Amino acid sequence: IPWETDSGSGCQSKTLVDHGAGRLLLRVLRLAPAAVIPGQMHPIMHAALVVAGSAVIGNETLGVWDLYYAPGGVEHKSVSFPEGATLLAVTMQ
């Protein structure tokens, strides 16, 4: 599965599951050092497992095997990746 690059965001992704499993969308995200995902609100839930690197949300640092969860309809804080990271991301479509 080839990596897809999101220009300007410092993020590459691979979609592992996007059909055949109900509403489940499963992707691997690779974030470059110093990448930032701005705070935003999604109508659906998002979750991500840190597989490599780290993520910083507010004053909390998530390391390998930590899980981030954002319920649908709730604004979440920006997430930064000072050293870069690889995430296994789950979304319900």
PyMOL commands that set and color helices and strands:
alter all, ss='L'
color gray80, all
select strands_A, chain A and resi 4-6+11-17+24-31+35-37+40-41+46-53+55-57+60-62+67-70+75-76+79-81+85-92
alter strands_A, ss='S'
color yellow, strands_A
deselect
rebuild
show_as cartoon
